[in-house]
Amino acid sequence: MNNNKRIDFLGIPLDALTMEETIDFIDRGIQNGDRINHVVINAGKVVAMQKNEALFKSVVTCDLINADGQSIVWAARFLGHSIPERVAGVDLMQNLVELAAAKDYKCFFFGARQDVVEKVVEIYQEKYGTPIIAGYRNGYFNVEEEPAIARQIGESGAQLLFVAMPSPKKENFMYTYRNVMSDLNFNMGVGGSFDVVAGVTRRAPRWMQNLGLEWFYRFIQEPGRMWKRYLIGNIKFVSIILNAKIKKN
């Protein structure tokens, strides 16, 4: 499927779509039997892509790339692009599960701890019914197990795959095994979204999300683990954007 709203953001293709347009794009793709590899980008991922060639390739070859972080929206606008809104991965996943229930699509949930992914499946089964679930598996495995896991997913009968693992692990897994899982119509990495759905972690209040402070909300919940990632990562991201602005002018 072609998308005529794609822009070039720091050498990364980025689809300037609203949430509604994104869902419609995915729905039409499933109905047409297309194969859509999806990814979202945020400030941290953009920084990581500068040095991680495998991650860069996994991202830029995707068919649909959304701006997950508000920082991406603001940075793109600062560089002269028209981005309508952020399309947060966790919100997109929730909307697509609802779409799956309405359209009789099936979903595979892959990642997180066993108790977490089981809780996610239980919540969605209670809300939408058992037929929505094609299968699920936790995100703990070794490299030798990957081909078998990919085959399990590919043969599950799912139209949609949600992968709840950190970057670059999830992006690289989906890229490496894209042909093994070719019967899927859509796959996306959803990071810590399973933890949010299962109630293990909390999202920032809406006003903080709108102000681009969701990262800060996560930081104050886990300062010891997150301080280096956000402090250094955000400084690097701002530097990348400023250098791009200077070169553009």
Secondary structure as UniProt FT lines:
FT   TURN            4..5
FT   STRAND          6..9
FT   TURN            10..11
FT   STRAND          12..15
FT   HELIX           19..31
FT   TURN            32..33
FT   STRAND          36..41
FT   HELIX           43..49
FT   TURN            50..51
FT   HELIX           53..60
FT   STRAND          64..67
FT   HELIX           70..78
FT   TURN            79..80
FT   HELIX           89..103
FT   STRAND          107..111
FT   HELIX           114..128
FT   HELIX           130..132
FT   STRAND          133..137
FT   HELIX           143..145
FT   HELIX           146..154
FT   TURN            155..157
FT   STRAND          160..164
FT   TURN            167..168
FT   HELIX           169..176
FT   TURN            177..183
FT   STRAND          186..189
FT   TURN            191..192
FT   HELIX           193..198
FT   HELIX           206..210
FT   TURN            211..212
FT   HELIX           214..221
FT   HELIX           223..248
//
